[in-house]
Amino acid sequence: MYAQLGAIIGDRSRYKDLLTIKNASARAVLDILQTLQDFSSLGLISRTKCATALVQLASASTQFPPCLVIRGVTRQEKFAVAYGSHSDIFKGNFQGRSVAVRTLRRLSSSSPSITKILKAFAVEAVIWGRLCHPSILPFYGVHLDECISSFVSPWMEHGNIVQFLKRDLHPDRVTLILDIARGLEYLHTGLDPNIIHGDLKGTKVLITPSKRACLSGFALSRYQYDLKFLPDESTASTSEELGALRWTAPELLHFGVPSFAGDVYAFACTIYQIFSGKHPFHEFTRNYPVVTSVMEGKRPARPTEALLDDNIWRLVEACWTQQPNDRPSATQIVQRLVTFTRRRGYVDQRPVDEWDNPLEPNPWPLAGHPFSAYSPDYERLYFQEQEETD
């Protein structure tokens, strides 16, 4: 089956047919692709092809691999603690740990937005599910409760970096910025295929118990080689949080195609937010003058609210320069920040966060995942449906 699926992915016509499967057959194939991705060292399918097929089939079918489902998640509180455009966040418990349970709101099957929301959820599940880095919010899995899907991740008592900086009187902003840069470097260079975050801003940066910064919010993330896919399927709201537009690079305002350079521009805007405590272009209540200013090459003025070193401000200016090719890469940003912290004589003494130790028992209990026995029913499900449609 693995070899046969590899042959299908390598054949354009058969692969196009593969992307039309739905429901149980799609879930079966997604589980197999997840297995192949997790065991890419076997060489049965290239990591790039496998990861891309996972995203494209998840989007086309609005399904995600059942092996990502976890059991034993309970809510600690009846009411949500935070609200998004299409989901609510509850505090819960999983294996004795406090977790955040981000739950999709119930939608009528006739709702015009339901397909778009389910596509975005499925894509985020398969992208976020493969990320593993100290500067990335860990993904514990998907929880199902009466067919309502939720993402489960560690609970962050400190909240996002914007909330944290309002409470902590003496935060080391530079080390937090370095944490963010390392997370961005991991997405841009540490994976195959590499990932564009697509929605970086202060509210997407969470603070761990050890007061490290980690990236979250992968609903708009895209693979480097898959930019043609899903450009209009995002669930972003430009009116939310004064508009993601305020972190958007000028070339994205014009062309709308996510890019590594666009992430770097958003990183600069996030640094501005960290030092000023305000949104970029906070002086404007409407988005139109923001767009005009950005397209004319204007940027927010240097913050005076917090001590901001000249070297950090020069980095900001380099990262949000008008031409994307002139911006530094995430790796170059990390190198500059590491050099700066070493010159300051800084030694990171923050403790390791608890999730650096693996969850026990294994959170992925379903058959078909590489952590458990392969289920031959998947092959039967897929090819039975193919025979019925021939």
ZAMARGU-4260 file (C-alpha; in steps of 0.2 Angstrom, whole numbers, plus 5000, padded with zeros to 4 digits):
<rodrens>
0) 5000/5000/5000 | 5014/5012/5004 | 5023/5009/4988 | 5006/5010/4978 | 5002/5027/4987
5) 5019/5033/4982 | 5016/5029/4964 | 5000/5038/4965 | 5008/5054/4972 | 5021/5053/4958
10) 5008/5052/4944 | 4999/5069/4941 | 4983/5062/4934 | 4981/5049/4948 | 4986/5061/4961
15) 4972/5073/4955 | 4960/5059/4957 | 4967/5056/4975 | 4962/5073/4980 | 4944/5070/4976
20) 4941/5056/4989 | 4931/5061/5004 | 4926/5055/5022 | 4932/5038/5028 | 4943/5035/5013
25) 4951/5052/5014 | 4954/5049/5033 | 4962/5032/5029 | 4974/5039/5016 | 4978/5054/5028
30) 4983/5042/5041 | 4995/5033/5030 | 5003/5049/5024 | 5005/5054/5042 | 5014/5037/5045
35) 5025/5040/5030 | 5029/5058/5035 | 5034/5052/5053 | 5044/5038/5046 | 5051/5048/5031
40) 5068/5040/5034 | 5061/5024/5026 | 5063/5033/5009 | 5046/5027/5003 | 5040/5044/4998
45) 5050/5060/4999 | 5046/5071/5014 | 5042/5086/5003 | 5029/5076/4993 | 5022/5068/5008
50) 5020/5084/5018 | 5012/5093/5003 | 5000/5079/4999 | 4995/5079/5017 | 4990/5097/5016
55) 4982/5096/5000 | 4971/5081/5004 | 4967/5088/5021 | 4961/5104/5012 | 4952/5096/4998
60) 4943/5083/5009 | 4941/5095/5025 | 4948/5080/5035 | 4963/5077/5046 | 4972/5061/5050
65) 4962/5052/5064 | 4979/5047/5072 | 4980/5065/5078 | 4965/5062/5089 | 4968/5061/5108
70) 4956/5055/5121 | 4955/5060/5140 | 4953/5078/5138 | 4942/5087/5150 | 4936/5105/5152
75) 4940/5113/5169 | 4929/5128/5166 | 4912/5129/5159 | 4914/5146/5150 | 4928/5150/5137
80) 4942/5161/5143 | 4945/5169/5126 | 4936/5170/5110 | 4942/5170/5091 | 4933/5173/5075
85) 4928/5155/5073 | 4933/5146/5089 | 4933/5148/5108 | 4947/5144/5120 | 4944/5134/5136
90) 4955/5128/5150 | 4956/5110/5151 | 4965/5095/5158 | 4975/5081/5149 | 4985/5068/5157
95) 4986/5078/5173 | 4992/5094/5164 | 4983/5110/5161 | 4979/5112/5143 | 4971/5125/5131
100) 4957/5118/5121 | 4953/5129/5106 | 4936/5123/5100 | 4927/5127/5084 | 4910/5134/5086
105) 4895/5124/5081 | 4889/5129/5063 | 4874/5124/5053 | 4878/5112/5039 | 4870/5125/5028
110) 4882/5139/5034 | 4891/5146/5019 | 4908/5147/5029 | 4908/5130/5036 | 4918/5122/5022
115) 4931/5136/5023 | 4933/5134/5042 | 4934/5115/5041 | 4948/5116/5027 | 4958/5128/5038
120) 4956/5117/5053 | 4962/5102/5044 | 4977/5111/5036 | 4982/5118/5053 | 4981/5101/5061
125) 4993/5093/5048 | 5005/5108/5048 | 5006/5111/5067 | 5006/5092/5070 | 5023/5090/5063
130) 5032/5105/5072 | 5043/5102/5086 | 5054/5116/5093 | 5056/5125/5110 | 5050/5141/5102
135) 5035/5133/5094 | 5019/5130/5104 | 5018/5111/5106 | 5003/5102/5098 | 4996/5089/5109
140) 4982/5083/5096 | 4964/5085/5091 | 4950/5082/5103 | 4933/5077/5097 | 4917/5080/5108
145) 4901/5076/5100 | 4909/5079/5083 | 4915/5096/5088 | 4934/5097/5084 | 4946/5106/5096
150) 4965/5109/5096 | 4974/5104/5112 | 4990/5112/5117 | 4999/5117/5134 | 4990/5130/5145
155) 5000/5146/5145 | 4997/5155/5161 | 5007/5170/5156 | 4996/5173/5140 | 5003/5181/5125
160) 5018/5192/5125 | 5007/5208/5124 | 4998/5203/5140 | 5014/5197/5148 | 5023/5213/5146
165) 5009/5223/5154 | 5012/5213/5170 | 5030/5209/5171 | 5040/5225/5177 | 5057/5219/5171
170) 5056/5208/5156 | 5071/5205/5145 | 5064/5209/5129 | 5079/5205/5118 | 5079/5187/5124
175) 5061/5186/5120 | 5064/5193/5103 | 5078/5180/5101 | 5066/5166/5105 | 5054/5172/5092
180) 5068/5173/5079 | 5073/5155/5083 | 5055/5149/5080 | 5054/5158/5064 | 5071/5151/5059
185) 5065/5134/5062 | 5050/5136/5052 | 5060/5144/5037 | 5075/5132/5037 | 5072/5117/5049
190) 5059/5108/5039 | 5056/5100/5023 | 5046/5108/5015 | 5049/5124/5025 | 5035/5134/5032
195) 5029/5152/5030 | 5020/5157/5046 | 5009/5170/5038 | 5001/5178/5053 | 5015/5184/5065
200) 5011/5197/5078 | 5011/5199/5096 | 4995/5190/5100 | 5002/5175/5091 | 5017/5174/5103
205) 5014/5165/5119 | 5024/5165/5135 | 5029/5148/5143 | 5030/5145/5161 | 5049/5147/5160
210) 5046/5164/5152 | 5051/5159/5135 | 5042/5165/5119 | 5034/5153/5107 | 5025/5155/5091
215) 5007/5150/5089 | 4993/5153/5077 | 4997/5142/5062 | 4980/5144/5053 | 4987/5154/5039
220) 5004/5145/5038 | 5009/5138/5021 | 5022/5127/5014 | 5036/5135/5004 | 5032/5125/4988
225) 5013/5125/4990 | 5009/5144/4989 | 4997/5141/4974 | 4986/5131/4986 | 4973/5138/4997
230) 4977/5157/4994 | 4958/5161/4997 | 4954/5148/5010 | 4960/5157/5026 | 4949/5162/5040
235) 4958/5177/5045 | 4948/5193/5049 | 4956/5209/5044 | 4946/5218/5057 | 4951/5207/5071
240) 4964/5215/5083 | 4965/5231/5073 | 4968/5221/5057 | 4982/5209/5053 | 4985/5221/5039
245) 4996/5232/5051 | 5009/5218/5051 | 5008/5215/5032 | 5022/5219/5021 | 5020/5231/5006
250) 5022/5218/4993 | 5009/5207/5001 | 4997/5221/5001 | 5000/5222/4982 | 5001/5203/4977
255) 4995/5194/4993 | 5007/5180/4991 | 5014/5174/5008 | 5033/5173/5009 | 5048/5172/5021
260) 5052/5190/5018 | 5034/5194/5023 | 5037/5185/5039 | 5052/5195/5042 | 5043/5211/5040
265) 5030/5205/5052 | 5044/5201/5064 | 5050/5219/5064 | 5032/5225/5067 | 5031/5213/5082
270) 5047/5220/5089 | 5040/5237/5088 | 5024/5230/5097 | 5035/5223/5111 | 5045/5239/5114
275) 5031/5251/5112 | 5016/5241/5119 | 5006/5247/5104 | 5000/5241/5088 | 5010/5247/5072
280) 5002/5263/5066 | 4991/5264/5082 | 4988/5283/5078 | 4977/5277/5064 | 4959/5271/5068
285) 4956/5266/5050 | 4966/5254/5039 | 4966/5265/5023 | 4980/5277/5030 | 4990/5262/5036
290) 4990/5255/5018 | 4994/5272/5011 | 5009/5274/5023 | 5016/5257/5021 | 5015/5258/5002
295) 5024/5275/5003 | 5038/5267/5013 | 5033/5275/5029 | 5035/5265/5046 | 5031/5268/5064
300) 5043/5280/5073 | 5055/5273/5085 | 5047/5269/5102 | 5052/5279/5117 | 5042/5269/5130
305) 5055/5256/5134 | 5074/5256/5133 | 5078/5251/5115 | 5096/5248/5110 | 5102/5256/5094
310) 5107/5239/5087 | 5090/5232/5089 | 5082/5247/5081 | 5094/5245/5066 | 5088/5227/5065
315) 5070/5232/5065 | 5074/5245/5051 | 5082/5231/5041 | 5068/5219/5043 | 5054/5231/5037
320) 5063/5239/5023 | 5052/5241/5008 | 5061/5229/4996 | 5058/5211/5002 | 5075/5205/4994
325) 5084/5218/5005 | 5077/5210/5021 | 5088/5198/5032 | 5084/5180/5033 | 5078/5172/5049
330) 5095/5164/5051 | 5104/5181/5049 | 5092/5188/5062 | 5096/5175/5074 | 5115/5177/5071
335) 5114/5196/5074 | 5104/5194/5090 | 5115/5180/5097 | 5130/5192/5094 | 5121/5206/5103
340) 5117/5195/5118 | 5135/5188/5119 | 5142/5206/5119 | 5130/5210/5133 | 5137/5195/5143
345) 5120/5187/5144 | 5118/5169/5149 | 5101/5161/5147 | 5097/5153/5164 | 5079/5150/5161
350) 5073/5132/5165 | 5067/5120/5152 | 5049/5119/5150 | 5040/5103/5155 | 5034/5098/5138
355) 5052/5095/5133 | 5049/5078/5141 | 5038/5067/5131 | 5020/5064/5136 | 5016/5047/5144
360) 5007/5037/5140 | 5007/5040/5121 | 4994/5053/5116 | 4991/5045/5099 | 4981/5029/5103
365) 4972/5025/5086 | 4977/5011/5074 | 4986/5016/5059 | 4998/5029/5067 | 5016/5024/5067
370) 5016/5023/5086 | 5003/5008/5084 | 5000/4994/5073 | 4995/4998/5055 | 4977/4994/5051
375) 4974/4984/5034 | 4956/4991/5034 | 4963/5008/5027 | 4969/4999/5011 | 4951/4991/5010
380) 4942/5007/5013 | 4952/5017/5000 | 4952/5005/4986 | 4934/4999/4989 | 4928/5017/4986
385) 4939/5019/4971 | 4930/5003/4963 | 4913/5010/4967 | 4917/5026/4958 | 4925/5018/4942
</rodrens>
